Structures are given as C-alpha cells and as structure tokens.
Amino acid sequence: MTWHPSQKFKKKAGKLLMTFTCGINRELLGWLFSWMYNVKIIGPPELIDYYKKSLAKITQIHGSENLVYRNIFNKKE
C-alpha cells in the first residue's frame, strides 16, 4: 500500500523497515498512532521527541476529566 510517494521498504532481521521523507506534523503523528503498538520510530530524534510528548499528554489527559486542544507543533508552547 502506498502511504507516501517517497516510501521505501526493506526487510531486516525478519522485520519490515519503512523509510520516507516528509514533514513532521500532526498528520504524521496521527498516522503513526493509527499503527498503535505495531510501529517503532527509529528516527529522526525530533520525531521521536514529538511522539513521546504526545504519549505523555495522552496519558495525562486519560486520567483527567478535562480535554485540551494542544498543537505541539506550535512553537509558542
């Protein structure tokens, strides 16, 4: 299936490695979360950081009654 025009696949140690070049944004993070526990981000470090921040916020909101709209890509935060 084609998700991005630059995508490439390689089998490595019985696992499928997908690489592609795109912007790091909310759409990408949402797409990664759609894979749930079937994905591991190995780079770039900036994407790993945004992913971890999103996981932390999801965990925090899950234990609260309040929902918050937050765009982690807004440089003001």
N, CA, C and O atoms as a Maestro MAE file, in Angstrom:
{
 s_m_m2io_version
 :::
 2.0.0
}

f_m_ct {
 s_m_title
 :::
 protein
 m_atom[308] {
  # First column is atom index #
  i_m_mmod_type
  r_m_x_coord
  r_m_y_coord
  r_m_z_coord
  i_m_residue_number
  s_m_chain_name
  s_m_pdb_residue_name
  s_m_pdb_atom_name
  i_m_atomic_number
  :::
  1 25 0.844 -1.177 0.000 1 A "MET " " N  " 7
  2 3 0.000 0.000 0.000 1 A "MET " " CA " 6
  3 2 0.889 1.239 0.000 1 A "MET " " C  " 6
  4 15 1.933 1.257 0.652 1 A "MET " " O  " 8
  5 25 0.485 2.253 -0.715 2 A "THR " " N  " 7
  6 3 1.269 3.480 -0.779 2 A "THR " " CA " 6
  7 2 0.712 4.508 0.189 2 A "THR " " C  " 6
  8 15 -0.444 4.916 0.075 2 A "THR " " O  " 8
  9 25 1.539 4.926 1.146 3 A "TRP " " N  " 7
  10 3 1.162 5.971 2.088 3 A "TRP " " CA " 6
  11 2 1.828 7.285 1.715 3 A "TRP " " C  " 6
  12 15 1.273 8.361 1.936 3 A "TRP " " O  " 8
  13 25 3.021 7.186 1.146 4 A "HIS " " N  " 7
  14 3 3.762 8.395 0.786 4 A "HIS " " CA " 6
  15 2 4.590 8.091 -0.462 4 A "HIS " " C  " 6
  16 15 5.142 6.997 -0.585 4 A "HIS " " O  " 8
  17 25 4.682 9.058 -1.399 5 A "PRO " " N  " 7
  18 3 5.406 8.798 -2.646 5 A "PRO " " CA " 6
  19 2 6.891 8.451 -2.461 5 A "PRO " " C  " 6
  20 15 7.481 7.806 -3.327 5 A "PRO " " O  " 8
  21 25 7.494 8.867 -1.356 6 A "SER " " N  " 7
  22 3 8.926 8.621 -1.159 6 A "SER " " CA " 6
  23 2 9.210 7.331 -0.370 6 A "SER " " C  " 6
  24 15 10.368 7.020 -0.088 6 A "SER " " O  " 8
  25 25 8.163 6.587 -0.016 7 A "GLN " " N  " 7
  26 3 8.357 5.431 0.849 7 A "GLN " " CA " 6
  27 2 9.189 4.336 0.189 7 A "GLN " " C  " 6
  28 15 9.106 4.102 -1.016 7 A "GLN " " O  " 8
  29 25 9.992 3.674 1.018 8 A "LYS " " N  " 7
  30 3 10.791 2.535 0.594 8 A "LYS " " CA " 6
  31 2 10.717 1.494 1.699 8 A "LYS " " C  " 6
  32 15 10.676 1.836 2.880 8 A "LYS " " O  " 8
  33 25 10.702 0.221 1.313 9 A "PHE " " N  " 7
  34 3 10.642 -0.882 2.266 9 A "PHE " " CA " 6
  35 2 11.881 -1.747 2.134 9 A "PHE " " C  " 6
  36 15 12.420 -1.939 1.045 9 A "PHE " " O  " 8
  37 25 12.320 -2.269 3.288 10 A "LYS " " N  " 7
  38 3 13.454 -3.179 3.323 10 A "LYS " " CA " 6
  39 2 13.212 -4.177 4.448 10 A "LYS " " C  " 6
  40 15 12.796 -3.799 5.543 10 A "LYS " " O  " 8
  41 25 13.476 -5.455 4.172 11 A "LYS " " N  " 7
  42 3 13.391 -6.469 5.233 11 A "LYS " " CA " 6
  43 2 14.733 -6.520 5.929 11 A "LYS " " C  " 6
  44 15 15.786 -6.583 5.295 11 A "LYS " " O  " 8
  45 25 14.670 -6.489 7.279 12 A "LYS " " N  " 7
  46 3 15.886 -6.511 8.079 12 A "LYS " " CA " 6
  47 2 15.616 -7.353 9.319 12 A "LYS " " C  " 6
  48 15 14.753 -7.015 10.130 12 A "LYS " " O  " 8
  49 25 16.347 -8.437 9.464 13 A "ALA " " N  " 7
  50 3 16.215 -9.324 10.624 13 A "ALA " " CA " 6
  51 2 14.763 -9.764 10.839 13 A "ALA " " C  " 6
  52 15 14.280 -9.792 11.971 13 A "ALA " " O  " 8
  53 25 14.081 -10.102 9.760 14 A "GLY " " N  " 7
  54 3 12.702 -10.568 9.863 14 A "GLY " " CA " 6
  55 2 11.678 -9.486 10.115 14 A "GLY " " C  " 6
  56 15 10.503 -9.783 10.333 14 A "GLY " " O  " 8
  57 25 12.108 -8.222 10.089 15 A "LYS " " N  " 7
  58 3 11.197 -7.095 10.299 15 A "LYS " " CA " 6
  59 2 11.158 -6.241 9.045 15 A "LYS " " C  " 6
  60 15 12.095 -6.249 8.247 15 A "LYS " " O  " 8
  61 25 10.092 -5.521 8.880 16 A "LEU " " N  " 7
  62 3 9.926 -4.650 7.735 16 A "LEU " " CA " 6
  63 2 10.273 -3.225 8.138 16 A "LEU " " C  " 6
  64 15 9.674 -2.675 9.062 16 A "LEU " " O  " 8
  65 25 11.223 -2.636 7.460 17 A "LEU " " N  " 7
  66 3 11.655 -1.269 7.730 17 A "LEU " " CA " 6
  67 2 11.124 -0.362 6.621 17 A "LEU " " C  " 6
  68 15 11.402 -0.578 5.442 17 A "LEU " " O  " 8
  69 25 10.360 0.649 7.015 18 A "MET " " N  " 7
  70 3 9.810 1.607 6.059 18 A "MET " " CA " 6
  71 2 10.497 2.942 6.283 18 A "MET " " C  " 6
  72 15 10.563 3.430 7.411 18 A "MET " " O  " 8
  73 25 11.000 3.524 5.228 19 A "THR " " N  " 7
  74 3 11.591 4.859 5.303 19 A "THR " " CA " 6
  75 2 10.879 5.761 4.301 19 A "THR " " C  " 6
  76 15 10.440 5.317 3.240 19 A "THR " " O  " 8
  77 25 10.777 7.029 4.660 20 A "PHE " " N  " 7
  78 3 10.245 8.020 3.731 20 A "PHE " " CA " 6
  79 2 10.646 9.403 4.212 20 A "PHE " " C  " 6
  80 15 11.068 9.582 5.354 20 A "PHE " " O  " 8
  81 25 10.511 10.363 3.337 21 A "THR " " N  " 7
  82 3 10.871 11.745 3.627 21 A "THR " " CA " 6
  83 2 9.610 12.591 3.571 21 A "THR " " C  " 6
  84 15 8.925 12.645 2.550 21 A "THR " " O  " 8
  85 25 9.314 13.256 4.697 22 A "CYS " " N  " 7
  86 3 8.139 14.128 4.742 22 A "CYS " " CA " 6
  87 2 8.308 15.111 5.887 22 A "CYS " " C  " 6
  88 15 9.268 15.023 6.653 22 A "CYS " " O  " 8
  89 25 7.390 16.031 6.000 23 A "GLY " " N  " 7
  90 3 7.400 16.981 7.098 23 A "GLY " " CA " 6
  91 2 6.925 16.314 8.380 23 A "GLY " " C  " 6
  92 15 6.158 15.352 8.347 23 A "GLY " " O  " 8
  93 25 7.389 16.836 9.504 24 A "ILE " " N  " 7
  94 3 6.939 16.345 10.801 24 A "ILE " " CA " 6
  95 2 5.802 17.253 11.251 24 A "ILE " " C  " 6
  96 15 6.005 18.437 11.519 24 A "ILE " " O  " 8
  97 25 4.584 16.672 11.330 25 A "ASN " " N  " 7
  98 3 3.412 17.469 11.662 25 A "ASN " " CA " 6
  99 2 2.364 16.602 12.351 25 A "ASN " " C  " 6
  100 15 2.580 15.409 12.563 25 A "ASN " " O  " 8
  101 25 1.247 17.196 12.693 26 A "ARG " " N  " 7
  102 3 0.177 16.476 13.389 26 A "ARG " " CA " 6
  103 2 -0.370 15.330 12.550 26 A "ARG " " C  " 6
  104 15 -0.731 14.285 13.092 26 A "ARG " " O  " 8
  105 25 -0.434 15.509 11.253 27 A "GLU " " N  " 7
  106 3 -0.941 14.457 10.377 27 A "GLU " " CA " 6
  107 2 -0.048 13.212 10.462 27 A "GLU " " C  " 6
  108 15 -0.548 12.090 10.534 27 A "GLU " " O  " 8
  109 25 1.271 13.418 10.454 28 A "LEU " " N  " 7
  110 3 2.204 12.300 10.555 28 A "LEU " " CA " 6
  111 2 2.051 11.597 11.903 28 A "LEU " " C  " 6
  112 15 2.004 10.368 11.960 28 A "LEU " " O  " 8
  113 25 1.974 12.375 12.994 29 A "LEU " " N  " 7
  114 3 1.829 11.766 14.319 29 A "LEU " " CA " 6
  115 2 0.533 10.971 14.410 29 A "LEU " " C  " 6
  116 15 0.522 9.869 14.957 29 A "LEU " " O  " 8
  117 25 -0.549 11.513 13.885 30 A "GLY " " N  " 7
  118 3 -1.827 10.794 13.890 30 A "GLY " " CA " 6
  119 2 -1.733 9.489 13.120 30 A "GLY " " C  " 6
  120 15 -2.274 8.469 13.545 30 A "GLY " " O  " 8
  121 25 -1.049 9.523 11.991 31 A "TRP " " N  " 7
  122 3 -0.878 8.323 11.183 31 A "TRP " " CA " 6
  123 2 -0.053 7.287 11.945 31 A "TRP " " C  " 6
  124 15 -0.381 6.100 11.934 31 A "TRP " " O  " 8
  125 25 1.017 7.733 12.608 32 A "LEU " " N  " 7
  126 3 1.842 6.812 13.394 32 A "LEU " " CA " 6
  127 2 1.031 6.188 14.534 32 A "LEU " " C  " 6
  128 15 1.151 4.991 14.797 32 A "LEU " " O  " 8
  129 25 0.205 6.997 15.209 33 A "PHE " " N  " 7
  130 3 -0.622 6.467 16.291 33 A "PHE " " CA " 6
  131 2 -1.658 5.472 15.761 33 A "PHE " " C  " 6
  132 15 -2.102 4.599 16.508 33 A "PHE " " O  " 8
  133 25 -2.047 5.582 14.511 34 A "SER " " N  " 7
  134 3 -3.010 4.627 13.960 34 A "SER " " CA " 6
  135 2 -2.430 3.215 13.903 34 A "SER " " C  " 6
  136 15 -3.177 2.241 13.819 34 A "SER " " O  " 8
  137 25 -1.110 3.102 13.949 35 A "TRP " " N  " 7
  138 3 -0.454 1.789 13.955 35 A "TRP " " CA " 6
  139 2 -0.412 1.194 15.361 35 A "TRP " " C  " 6
  140 15 -0.028 0.037 15.531 35 A "TRP " " O  " 8
  141 25 -0.801 1.967 16.359 36 A "MET " " N  " 7
  142 3 -0.819 1.560 17.764 36 A "MET " " CA " 6
  143 2 0.536 0.982 18.169 36 A "MET " " C  " 6
  144 15 1.550 1.667 18.034 36 A "MET " " O  " 8
  145 25 0.583 -0.247 18.659 37 A "TYR " " N  " 7
  146 3 1.824 -0.852 19.152 37 A "TYR " " CA " 6
  147 2 2.560 -1.630 18.057 37 A "TYR " " C  " 6
  148 15 3.467 -2.406 18.356 37 A "TYR " " O  " 8
  149 25 2.182 -1.431 16.808 38 A "ASN " " N  " 7
  150 3 2.807 -2.145 15.691 38 A "ASN " " CA " 6
  151 2 3.822 -1.292 14.953 38 A "ASN " " C  " 6
  152 15 4.151 -1.578 13.801 38 A "ASN " " O  " 8
  153 25 4.323 -0.248 15.600 39 A "VAL " " N  " 7
  154 3 5.296 0.638 14.956 39 A "VAL " " CA " 6
  155 2 6.336 1.052 15.982 39 A "VAL " " C  " 6
  156 15 6.038 1.207 17.166 39 A "VAL " " O  " 8
  157 25 7.550 1.226 15.512 40 A "LYS " " N  " 7
  158 3 8.619 1.774 16.341 40 A "LYS " " CA " 6
  159 2 9.325 2.839 15.511 40 A "LYS " " C  " 6
  160 15 9.794 2.570 14.405 40 A "LYS " " O  " 8
  161 25 9.395 4.033 16.050 41 A "ILE " " N  " 7
  162 3 10.058 5.138 15.352 41 A "ILE " " CA " 6
  163 2 11.540 5.073 15.688 41 A "ILE " " C  " 6
  164 15 11.913 5.086 16.861 41 A "ILE " " O  " 8
  165 25 12.381 5.003 14.672 42 A "ILE " " N  " 7
  166 3 13.820 4.925 14.911 42 A "ILE " " CA " 6
  167 2 14.537 6.214 14.536 42 A "ILE " " C  " 6
  168 15 15.750 6.309 14.721 42 A "ILE " " O  " 8
  169 25 13.836 7.190 14.024 43 A "GLY " " N  " 7
  170 3 14.434 8.479 13.724 43 A "GLY " " CA " 6
  171 2 13.490 9.279 12.871 43 A "GLY " " C  " 6
  172 15 12.522 8.740 12.335 43 A "GLY " " O  " 8
  173 25 13.752 10.533 12.740 44 A "PRO " " N  " 7
  174 3 14.803 11.333 13.362 44 A "PRO " " CA " 6
  175 2 14.468 11.639 14.831 44 A "PRO " " C  " 6
  176 15 13.325 11.477 15.260 44 A "PRO " " O  " 8
  177 25 15.468 12.081 15.588 45 A "PRO " " N  " 7
  178 3 15.259 12.365 17.018 45 A "PRO " " CA " 6
  179 2 14.120 13.345 17.292 45 A "PRO " " C  " 6
  180 15 13.408 13.197 18.286 45 A "PRO " " O  " 8
  181 25 13.939 14.332 16.434 46 A "GLU " " N  " 7
  182 3 12.864 15.316 16.619 46 A "GLU " " CA " 6
  183 2 11.492 14.631 16.569 46 A "GLU " " C  " 6
  184 15 10.606 14.970 17.353 46 A "GLU " " O  " 8
  185 25 11.314 13.680 15.664 47 A "LEU " " N  " 7
  186 3 10.045 12.956 15.569 47 A "LEU " " CA " 6
  187 2 9.835 12.087 16.799 47 A "LEU " " C  " 6
  188 15 8.723 12.024 17.322 47 A "LEU " " O  " 8
  189 25 10.872 11.421 17.269 48 A "ILE " " N  " 7
  190 3 10.780 10.607 18.481 48 A "ILE " " CA " 6
  191 2 10.367 11.479 19.659 48 A "ILE " " C  " 6
  192 15 9.539 11.068 20.472 48 A "ILE " " O  " 8
  193 25 10.933 12.674 19.761 49 A "ASP " " N  " 7
  194 3 10.597 13.600 20.846 49 A "ASP " " CA " 6
  195 2 9.131 14.021 20.780 49 A "ASP " " C  " 6
  196 15 8.442 14.002 21.800 49 A "ASP " " O  " 8
  197 25 8.643 14.400 19.598 50 A "TYR " " N  " 7
  198 3 7.232 14.776 19.455 50 A "TYR " " CA " 6
  199 2 6.317 13.601 19.801 50 A "TYR " " C  " 6
  200 15 5.277 13.789 20.432 50 A "TYR " " O  " 8
  201 25 6.697 12.401 19.395 51 A "TYR " " N  " 7
  202 3 5.909 11.203 19.675 51 A "TYR " " CA " 6
  203 2 5.815 10.965 21.185 51 A "TYR " " C  " 6
  204 15 4.735 10.694 21.709 51 A "TYR " " O  " 8
  205 25 6.950 11.068 21.875 52 A "LYS " " N  " 7
  206 3 6.973 10.872 23.329 52 A "LYS " " CA " 6
  207 2 6.165 11.952 24.049 52 A "LYS " " C  " 6
  208 15 5.466 11.656 25.018 52 A "LYS " " O  " 8
  209 25 6.253 13.204 23.582 53 A "LYS " " N  " 7
  210 3 5.456 14.281 24.182 53 A "LYS " " CA " 6
  211 2 3.967 13.998 24.014 53 A "LYS " " C  " 6
  212 15 3.175 14.234 24.926 53 A "LYS " " O  " 8
  213 25 3.596 13.496 22.849 54 A "SER " " N  " 7
  214 3 2.191 13.178 22.599 54 A "SER " " CA " 6
  215 2 1.721 12.046 23.501 54 A "SER " " C  " 6
  216 15 0.623 12.107 24.054 54 A "SER " " O  " 8
  217 25 2.549 11.008 23.653 55 A "LEU " " N  " 7
  218 3 2.198 9.899 24.550 55 A "LEU " " CA " 6
  219 2 1.995 10.388 25.978 55 A "LEU " " C  " 6
  220 15 1.051 9.982 26.655 55 A "LEU " " O  " 8
  221 25 2.888 11.261 26.429 56 A "ALA " " N  " 7
  222 3 2.784 11.796 27.798 56 A "ALA " " CA " 6
  223 2 1.492 12.586 27.971 56 A "ALA " " C  " 6
  224 15 0.827 12.466 28.999 56 A "ALA " " O  " 8
  225 25 1.133 13.386 26.983 57 A "LYS " " N  " 7
  226 3 -0.086 14.190 27.075 57 A "LYS " " CA " 6
  227 2 -1.331 13.302 27.041 57 A "LYS " " C  " 6
  228 15 -2.293 13.551 27.767 57 A "LYS " " O  " 8
  229 25 -1.311 12.282 26.210 58 A "ILE " " N  " 7
  230 3 -2.434 11.341 26.154 58 A "ILE " " CA " 6
  231 2 -2.622 10.676 27.514 58 A "ILE " " C  " 6
  232 15 -3.747 10.560 28.001 58 A "ILE " " O  " 8
  233 25 -1.533 10.245 28.120 59 A "THR " " N  " 7
  234 3 -1.587 9.604 29.427 59 A "THR " " CA " 6
  235 2 -2.123 10.567 30.484 59 A "THR " " C  " 6
  236 15 -2.939 10.185 31.324 59 A "THR " " O  " 8
  237 25 -1.664 11.809 30.437 60 A "GLN " " N  " 7
  238 3 -2.120 12.823 31.394 60 A "GLN " " CA " 6
  239 2 -3.612 13.100 31.227 60 A "GLN " " C  " 6
  240 15 -4.339 13.162 32.219 60 A "GLN " " O  " 8
  241 25 -4.070 13.263 30.015 61 A "ILE " " N  " 7
  242 3 -5.474 13.585 29.750 61 A "ILE " " CA " 6
  243 2 -6.374 12.404 30.105 61 A "ILE " " C  " 6
  244 15 -7.507 12.592 30.547 61 A "ILE " " O  " 8
  245 25 -5.867 11.188 29.909 62 A "HIS " " N  " 7
  246 3 -6.662 9.998 30.195 62 A "HIS " " CA " 6
  247 2 -7.100 9.954 31.662 62 A "HIS " " C  " 6
  248 15 -8.185 9.461 31.970 62 A "HIS " " O  " 8
  249 25 -6.271 10.459 32.555 63 A "GLY " " N  " 7
  250 3 -6.597 10.457 33.976 63 A "GLY " " CA " 6
  251 2 -7.347 11.688 34.430 63 A "GLY " " C  " 6
  252 15 -7.558 11.870 35.629 63 A "GLY " " O  " 8
  253 25 -7.752 12.530 33.512 64 A "SER " " N  " 7
  254 3 -8.413 13.788 33.851 64 A "SER " " CA " 6
  255 2 -9.803 13.838 33.232 64 A "SER " " C  " 6
  256 15 -10.103 13.103 32.291 64 A "SER " " O  " 8
  257 25 -10.632 14.697 33.762 65 A "GLU " " N  " 7
  258 3 -11.958 14.905 33.168 65 A "GLU " " CA " 6
  259 2 -11.916 15.959 32.071 65 A "GLU " " C  " 6
  260 15 -12.874 16.100 31.310 65 A "GLU " " O  " 8
  261 25 -10.824 16.694 31.982 66 A "ASN " " N  " 7
  262 3 -10.722 17.786 31.022 66 A "ASN " " CA " 6
  263 2 -9.988 17.350 29.760 66 A "ASN " " C  " 6
  264 15 -8.982 16.645 29.823 66 A "ASN " " O  " 8
  265 25 -10.499 17.775 28.633 67 A "LEU " " N  " 7
  266 3 -9.808 17.588 27.360 67 A "LEU " " CA " 6
  267 2 -9.199 18.923 26.960 67 A "LEU " " C  " 6
  268 15 -9.768 19.981 27.231 67 A "LEU " " O  " 8
  269 25 -8.052 18.867 26.320 68 A "VAL " " N  " 7
  270 3 -7.348 20.082 25.939 68 A "VAL " " CA " 6
  271 2 -6.925 19.971 24.494 68 A "VAL " " C  " 6
  272 15 -6.341 18.964 24.094 68 A "VAL " " O  " 8
  273 25 -7.212 20.997 23.701 69 A "TYR " " N  " 7
  274 3 -6.658 21.030 22.353 69 A "TYR " " CA " 6
  275 2 -5.271 21.627 22.455 69 A "TYR " " C  " 6
  276 15 -5.099 22.735 22.964 69 A "TYR " " O  " 8
  277 25 -4.299 20.907 21.981 70 A "ARG " " N  " 7
  278 3 -2.933 21.418 22.001 70 A "ARG " " CA " 6
  279 2 -2.248 20.973 20.722 70 A "ARG " " C  " 6
  280 15 -2.274 19.795 20.367 70 A "ARG " " O  " 8
  281 25 -1.649 21.906 20.048 71 A "ASN " " N  " 7
  282 3 -0.865 21.612 18.865 71 A "ASN " " CA " 6
  283 2 0.598 21.703 19.266 71 A "ASN " " C  " 6
  284 15 1.130 22.804 19.409 71 A "ASN " " O  " 8
  285 25 1.264 20.553 19.451 72 A "ILE " " N  " 7
  286 3 2.648 20.551 19.901 72 A "ILE " " CA " 6
  287 2 3.585 21.133 18.863 72 A "ILE " " C  " 6
  288 15 4.761 21.354 19.152 72 A "ILE " " O  " 8
  289 25 3.096 21.383 17.674 73 A "PHE " " N  " 7
  290 3 3.937 21.958 16.640 73 A "PHE " " CA " 6
  291 2 3.874 23.478 16.632 73 A "PHE " " C  " 6
  292 15 4.526 24.133 15.820 73 A "PHE " " O  " 8
  293 25 3.070 24.037 17.558 74 A "ASN " " N  " 7
  294 3 3.017 25.469 17.721 74 A "ASN " " CA " 6
  295 2 4.223 25.866 18.564 74 A "ASN " " C  " 6
  296 15 4.310 25.466 19.725 74 A "ASN " " O  " 8
  297 25 5.138 26.628 18.023 75 A "LYS " " N  " 7
  298 3 6.404 26.967 18.700 75 A "LYS " " CA " 6
  299 2 6.208 27.816 19.944 75 A "LYS " " C  " 6
  300 15 7.154 27.969 20.717 75 A "LYS " " O  " 8
  301 25 5.020 28.379 20.177 76 A "LYS " " N  " 7
  302 3 4.764 29.203 21.351 76 A "LYS " " CA " 6
  303 2 4.667 28.367 22.613 76 A "LYS " " C  " 6
  304 15 4.841 28.899 23.710 76 A "LYS " " O  " 8
  305 25 4.396 27.074 22.493 77 A "GLU " " N  " 7
  306 3 4.220 26.208 23.673 77 A "GLU " " CA " 6
  307 2 5.533 25.609 24.092 77 A "GLU " " C  " 6
  308 15 5.585 24.855 25.064 77 A "GLU " " O  " 8
  :::
 }
 m_bond[307] {
  # First column is bond index #
  i_m_from
  i_m_to
  i_m_order
  :::
  1 1 2 1
  2 2 3 1
  3 3 4 2
  4 3 5 1
  5 5 6 1
  6 6 7 1
  7 7 8 2
  8 7 9 1
  9 9 10 1
  10 10 11 1
  11 11 12 2
  12 11 13 1
  13 13 14 1
  14 14 15 1
  15 15 16 2
  16 15 17 1
  17 17 18 1
  18 18 19 1
  19 19 20 2
  20 19 21 1
  21 21 22 1
  22 22 23 1
  23 23 24 2
  24 23 25 1
  25 25 26 1
  26 26 27 1
  27 27 28 2
  28 27 29 1
  29 29 30 1
  30 30 31 1
  31 31 32 2
  32 31 33 1
  33 33 34 1
  34 34 35 1
  35 35 36 2
  36 35 37 1
  37 37 38 1
  38 38 39 1
  39 39 40 2
  40 39 41 1
  41 41 42 1
  42 42 43 1
  43 43 44 2
  44 43 45 1
  45 45 46 1
  46 46 47 1
  47 47 48 2
  48 47 49 1
  49 49 50 1
  50 50 51 1
  51 51 52 2
  52 51 53 1
  53 53 54 1
  54 54 55 1
  55 55 56 2
  56 55 57 1
  57 57 58 1
  58 58 59 1
  59 59 60 2
  60 59 61 1
  61 61 62 1
  62 62 63 1
  63 63 64 2
  64 63 65 1
  65 65 66 1
  66 66 67 1
  67 67 68 2
  68 67 69 1
  69 69 70 1
  70 70 71 1
  71 71 72 2
  72 71 73 1
  73 73 74 1
  74 74 75 1
  75 75 76 2
  76 75 77 1
  77 77 78 1
  78 78 79 1
  79 79 80 2
  80 79 81 1
  81 81 82 1
  82 82 83 1
  83 83 84 2
  84 83 85 1
  85 85 86 1
  86 86 87 1
  87 87 88 2
  88 87 89 1
  89 89 90 1
  90 90 91 1
  91 91 92 2
  92 91 93 1
  93 93 94 1
  94 94 95 1
  95 95 96 2
  96 95 97 1
  97 97 98 1
  98 98 99 1
  99 99 100 2
  100 99 101 1
  101 101 102 1
  102 102 103 1
  103 103 104 2
  104 103 105 1
  105 105 106 1
  106 106 107 1
  107 107 108 2
  108 107 109 1
  109 109 110 1
  110 110 111 1
  111 111 112 2
  112 111 113 1
  113 113 114 1
  114 114 115 1
  115 115 116 2
  116 115 117 1
  117 117 118 1
  118 118 119 1
  119 119 120 2
  120 119 121 1
  121 121 122 1
  122 122 123 1
  123 123 124 2
  124 123 125 1
  125 125 126 1
  126 126 127 1
  127 127 128 2
  128 127 129 1
  129 129 130 1
  130 130 131 1
  131 131 132 2
  132 131 133 1
  133 133 134 1
  134 134 135 1
  135 135 136 2
  136 135 137 1
  137 137 138 1
  138 138 139 1
  139 139 140 2
  140 139 141 1
  141 141 142 1
  142 142 143 1
  143 143 144 2
  144 143 145 1
  145 145 146 1
  146 146 147 1
  147 147 148 2
  148 147 149 1
  149 149 150 1
  150 150 151 1
  151 151 152 2
  152 151 153 1
  153 153 154 1
  154 154 155 1
  155 155 156 2
  156 155 157 1
  157 157 158 1
  158 158 159 1
  159 159 160 2
  160 159 161 1
  161 161 162 1
  162 162 163 1
  163 163 164 2
  164 163 165 1
  165 165 166 1
  166 166 167 1
  167 167 168 2
  168 167 169 1
  169 169 170 1
  170 170 171 1
  171 171 172 2
  172 171 173 1
  173 173 174 1
  174 174 175 1
  175 175 176 2
  176 175 177 1
  177 177 178 1
  178 178 179 1
  179 179 180 2
  180 179 181 1
  181 181 182 1
  182 182 183 1
  183 183 184 2
  184 183 185 1
  185 185 186 1
  186 186 187 1
  187 187 188 2
  188 187 189 1
  189 189 190 1
  190 190 191 1
  191 191 192 2
  192 191 193 1
  193 193 194 1
  194 194 195 1
  195 195 196 2
  196 195 197 1
  197 197 198 1
  198 198 199 1
  199 199 200 2
  200 199 201 1
  201 201 202 1
  202 202 203 1
  203 203 204 2
  204 203 205 1
  205 205 206 1
  206 206 207 1
  207 207 208 2
  208 207 209 1
  209 209 210 1
  210 210 211 1
  211 211 212 2
  212 211 213 1
  213 213 214 1
  214 214 215 1
  215 215 216 2
  216 215 217 1
  217 217 218 1
  218 218 219 1
  219 219 220 2
  220 219 221 1
  221 221 222 1
  222 222 223 1
  223 223 224 2
  224 223 225 1
  225 225 226 1
  226 226 227 1
  227 227 228 2
  228 227 229 1
  229 229 230 1
  230 230 231 1
  231 231 232 2
  232 231 233 1
  233 233 234 1
  234 234 235 1
  235 235 236 2
  236 235 237 1
  237 237 238 1
  238 238 239 1
  239 239 240 2
  240 239 241 1
  241 241 242 1
  242 242 243 1
  243 243 244 2
  244 243 245 1
  245 245 246 1
  246 246 247 1
  247 247 248 2
  248 247 249 1
  249 249 250 1
  250 250 251 1
  251 251 252 2
  252 251 253 1
  253 253 254 1
  254 254 255 1
  255 255 256 2
  256 255 257 1
  257 257 258 1
  258 258 259 1
  259 259 260 2
  260 259 261 1
  261 261 262 1
  262 262 263 1
  263 263 264 2
  264 263 265 1
  265 265 266 1
  266 266 267 1
  267 267 268 2
  268 267 269 1
  269 269 270 1
  270 270 271 1
  271 271 272 2
  272 271 273 1
  273 273 274 1
  274 274 275 1
  275 275 276 2
  276 275 277 1
  277 277 278 1
  278 278 279 1
  279 279 280 2
  280 279 281 1
  281 281 282 1
  282 282 283 1
  283 283 284 2
  284 283 285 1
  285 285 286 1
  286 286 287 1
  287 287 288 2
  288 287 289 1
  289 289 290 1
  290 290 291 1
  291 291 292 2
  292 291 293 1
  293 293 294 1
  294 294 295 1
  295 295 296 2
  296 295 297 1
  297 297 298 1
  298 298 299 1
  299 299 300 2
  300 299 301 1
  301 301 302 1
  302 302 303 1
  303 303 304 2
  304 303 305 1
  305 305 306 1
  306 306 307 1
  307 307 308 2
  :::
 }
}
